Amino acid sequence: MVQHIRQAFNQAFTEEKYLHFLQSLNSKHPGAIDFRVAETPVFIPATFTSKMLGACESIVDVIIDKSFKKLTEKAVPPHLNVPNETNFTRCIAFDFGICLNNNGEIEPQLIEMQGFPSLFAFQLLYDDVLRQHFDIPQNFSPFFNGFDANSYTQILKKIIIGNVAPENVILLELFPHQQKTRIDFYCTKDYIGIETVCLSELIVENGNIFYVFQGKKTPVYRIYNRIIFDELLQQSDTVQQKAAAIFLKPVSAEWVPHPNWFYRISKYTLPFLQHPNIPETCFLDKVHPLPENLSEYVVKPVFSFAGQGVMIDVTKENIASIPDPQNWIIQKKVNYAAIIETPDTPAKAEIRVFYFWDDSWGRPKAVMNLARLSKGKMIGTRYNKNQEWVGGSMAYFEQLT
């Protein structure tokens, strides 16, 4: 997107450099990166960043308003409502496509958002290793609001661990060593020193949670939750019974973030937002009649994750077959810009902006990001098989002095 930097990067790129970069990236935890890592980062001009963060801040205004919980009271499925909900989430992720508007201009457009963690720790490693192998201009940074690697690590630690001992904080996941994002779990331990624990390993006694740490039964006071209910509900009765004891009954541990925020800040929230960089979105059951130009819309289930169930080529017959349209949204399609020059066809890109919310802040702050490159219909490594210059990446933002 910054033409002279893109040209310089591509001209200096070699397959050998890329392979050495991958070797270094994988050397920390061999075999743990279970997704494709792109050959290039994305270089973002300051004007684009300003528009993107402006859209984020407009959403934050809605989230911090005292009416937000009332507005989203139906967002949390009743059978998945977790007790002791916190007043706010500790983190938010906003996904923006790099898009073309009707005037042919590049602009950000919000695709989705989630009140849930992302690859917060792995991106630290990614930035560090990438800079060892490729030249990144000094006036470009993956961070926002003056954060750097040190201050980001400190605020990540504060958000997750708080004032308790690290051994009393766990990263909770379902079969974590089988997850495609497991590299982030291992990096979380590297950077902030907490253990990753499978749900099945927890011990619950009278609302208190324990795990075995260094051979000792150890109390859990804070849970860095990485479990997605979509996946949990597909598990055996034994696993779901353990989950019910932890998620559906009051426990003494504090959730970071609380699971209900996964639903409150999600696709469910999109119909309540209005901004030039947020596509028009409505609940499907509220749209009468349906638009004639359905090819210009995408239909998404509210309660799904990682693009599952999304209808891109929408027909009236598709929509008529949906039994619960109140749990679906219809969103105006955006025109992703195939603008990232690569050795063959240009790639599209999406940027995920990380927001953290510390107790001492009046509102959450943008801190860091990840990016994903695609040459397929959808963004995400699972949708770009047998392609190059696609996959997980990072955006570097122009810093104006």
N, C-alpha and C positions, 0 to 999 in steps of 0.2 A: 504493500500500500504506500510505502515511501519509496518511490521508484529508484532513486540512486542507491539506496541501501539494499533494496531487493536485487538490483543488478550486481552490486559488488558481492553480495552473499553468494548468489548463484554462480558467478564467475570463479569465486574462490573455492566453491564446493567440489569435493571429490568423494567418490564412493569409499575410498580408503579412510578419509577423515570421518565419515559417517560411521563406518564399522568400528573405528577406534572409540568414537563417542559412545556407541552402544555397548562396547566391551566395558568401558569405564562405568557406564550407568548401571550395567548388570553386575559389576564386580562386588558391589556392596552386599547384595543379597542375590546370588546367582539363581536364575530360574524363576524369580518372583514377579518379574514384569510380564504379565499375561495379556498384553495388548500391544498393538503396533505403535511404535514411537516414530513420529514423522521426521523427515530429513531436515526440516526447517522450522524455525519459529516464525511468528508474524510480527511485522513492524508497523506500529499504529501511530498515525500523526496526531498531534495534540488536538486538532479540531474534532476529530472523530471521538477521541477520549472524552472531551468535554460534553458532547451530545450523549454519549453512553452513560456517563456518571450523572448527568442531569436527569435522565430517565430513571436511573436507580434511586436518586434522591426523591423524586416525585412519588415513587412507590414506598420508600421509607416514610414519607409524610403520612401515607395512608396507614401503614403498619403501626406507627407510634401513636396514632390518634386513639383516643379513649373509646371510640365506637368500634374499633377493629374486631374485638372478640365477639361483639354482638353481630357484626357483619358476617363473620365466618363461623357462627355457631353450628351451622349444618355441614361444615367442611369435614369434621371428624366423624367417621362412621361410628354409630352408637356402640357397636360391639367391639370397637377398637379404641374406645376412649380410655386413656391412661390416667389414673388418679394423680393428684398433687401437681397439676399443671403449673408451670412457672409463669411469671408475668410477661416475660419476653423470651425470645429465642437467643441463643448464644451465637448463632451463625446463620447466614443467608447466602445462597448462591443464585446469581442472576445470569441467565444464558442469553447472549445476544448474537444474532446472525449479522455477518457483514453483508449488507444488502444494497440493491439498487432501487432508488425511488423512481417515480414516474418521469422525472426529469433526467434520468440517467446518472444521478449523483450517488456516490457511496454514502451510506448512513447505517447506523446500528438499528436493529429492530429486535425487541424482546421476543424471545421464543418461549421460554419457560422460566420458572424460578422454584426454589425449594428452601424450606427452613430446615436444612439438613446439611451435614458435613460433606465435603468433597475431598479431593486429594491434597489436603492442606499441608501435609508433611512431605509427600513425595515431590511437590513442586519446588521445595527448597533444594532438594538434591538435584533435581533436573536443572535448575538455574545454575547451580554451582558447577556441575559437570559440563553443561553446554558451554559455559564461558571458558572452560579449560581447553576446548577443542575448536571453537569457532570465535571469530571476532564480532563482538557485540559493541556497537558504538557506546561511548561513555555517557552520552546524554539520553540513553534509552534504559528504562527500568521496568521490571515486572511488577513493581510495587506501586501503591498509591499513598497519598497523604503523608509523604515523607518517611514512610517505613523503609527499612532495609532488612537484610537477612537477620541481623542480630535483634533488632527491635521486633520484627515479625515473630521470631522464635520465642521471645519473651512474652509477647501478648498471647500467642498460641498456648503457651504453657499456663499462663494465668487464666485464660478462658476455660481450659480443660481441667486443670488440677486445682485451681483456686488456692486456698490456704491449708489444704490437707497434705499429708505425706503421699508421695507418688505411689507407694505400695498399696494405698487405700483407694486408688483410682484405677479403673480398668477401661480398656477399649472393648466394648461388647459387640460381638458379631456371631453369625450363625456359620459354623464350620469355616472359620476364618482362613485356614490355610488352603482352602479350595476356591476362595473368592478371586475374581480377576483383579480386584483392587488391593490384594494382600500386600503388595509392595508398600502401599501407604501405611498399613498397620505397622510394618517393620520399621519404616522411617519414623513413625510417630514415637516408637520406643527409642530410636536413636536420638531424636531431638529433644524429647521431653521426659523420657524415662518411665513410661507406663506399660504394663503388660496387656497383651491382647488375650481375651478369654472367650471361649465358646459358650454360648448360652447353656449347653448341656452340662458344662462343668461347674455351674454355680450351685451354691448351697443356700437354701432359703429356710430360715427358722424364725417364726413369729414376726414376719415382716422385715427381718434383718437379712442381709445378703453377705455371703462369704465366698471366697475362692481359696484354692491352695497356692500359696506363694512361698517358694523356697522350702517346701515341705511342711509349711505351717498353715493352719486354717486362719485366714486373714479377713477382717471385715472390709466391706466395700462401702465407701461413703459418697463416691461420685462415679457415675456411669457415663462414659463417652459413647453414646449409642450410635452404632452403625448398622443396626438391623432394620431391614425394609420389610414391612408387614406382608407385601406381595409375596415375597419369598417364604416368609415364615408360615403363611397359611397353606403352603403346599407341602409342608413337612408332616411327619408321622404324628399320631395322636400323642405319643410319649413326649415328643419335642413340644407340641402345642400345650400340653398340660404343664410343662415346666415354664413355658412362656406366660401362660395365664397367671401362674403364681408370682411372676415378676412384673408383668406389664399391667395386669388387670386388677391387682390388689395393691393397696397402699404399701409402700416399702420405705425404709428409712433412708435409702440412698437418694442423692439428688441426680436428676437426669441432665445430661449436657449433650445436645439440647433435649428438651422434653419431647417425647415422640409425637404429641399432638401438633406440634408446630410443623411437622412434615406435611400435614394436611392443611393447616391454616394458611401457610405460605406455600402455594402450589398453583397448579392450573385452576383450582377452584377460585382463586383470587383474581384471575385475569379479567373476568367480566366487570369487575368493579373499578378498573383502571382506565384512565383516559390520558393519553400523551401522544405527541406526534411520532414517538419512537416505540410505541406499543400498538401492535396490530389490533384492529377491531375484533372483539371476542364476545360471544354470548353463550349462555347455557342453551343447549340444543332444544330443550323443551319450551323455550321462550320465543323461538323463531317461527313466526307464522305470517305469511307463507314462507317456505324455504326460498332462498335466492335462486333465480333462474340460472345464474352463472356459477353453478356449484364447482366448476373446475378451478375457480379462483379461491376456494376455501379448503381447509383441512379440518378433519373432525377427530377429536382426541378424547379418550376416556379420562375422566378426572382422576380416578383412583388406579393409576398404573404408573410404572416406572421404566425408565430407559427406552422410551419410544415404543413400548409394547402396545399393540392394539390401535395404533394411529392409522387413520384412513387418509391417504394422500390423494388418490384418484376417486373422488367422492361421487356417488350417484344417489338418486332419490331411493332406489331400491336398497342400497346399503343402509341409508338412514332409517328406512321403514323397518328394517330387520332388527334395529336396536331396541331391546325391551325396556331399558331404563334411560331415556333421553335426558332426564334430569341430572344424570351423573356423567354427562358428556358435554363438551364445549365445541362450538364451531368457530373457527378462527380464520380471518382473512389471510390468505397465503402471502408470504413475502418472497421477493425475488432475490435469492442468494446470488451474490456476485462471484462468479468464477474469476477471481482477480489475483490470486496468488500464483505468480509465474513459476512454472516447474519445467523440467526438461521435456515433458510431453504436453499434456493438456493442463490448463490452469486449474487450481484447486479452489474450493469454497472454504470458508472458515467460520467457526463459532467461537466466541470468547465467553468464558465463565468468570464473572467477577465475584471474588470472595469478600463478604462483609462479616466482620466480627462485632460483637456487642459486649463490651466490658461493663461491670457494675458502675464504674465511675463516669461512664459516658451517658449523655442524655439521649443519644441515638446511635445506631450502629454506624461503623465506618468501613469504607472500602480499604482493603489491605493488599490483596494480591490476586492472581488469576491463573487460569489454565486456558489453553486453546485446543481446538480439535480441527483437523483438516479433512476434507472429504472431496471425493469426485463422484459420489453416488447421489441418489435421491434424498437420502437422509444422512445426518451427521452422526458419527459414532463408528468405532472401529468394527463393530459387528456388521455394518452395512457397506464396508469398503474392502471386500475380499479381493486379493490378487491385484491390488493397486499400489503404486509407489507415491511418495510425497503426500501421504495421508496418515492420519492417526493422531495420537496424543502429542501435544506440543505446549507452547507458552507464547503469550503476547508480550512484546516489549514496547512500552509507551514512551513517546517523545516527551522529554522533560524541558519545559521552557524556563529559561533563567531571566 
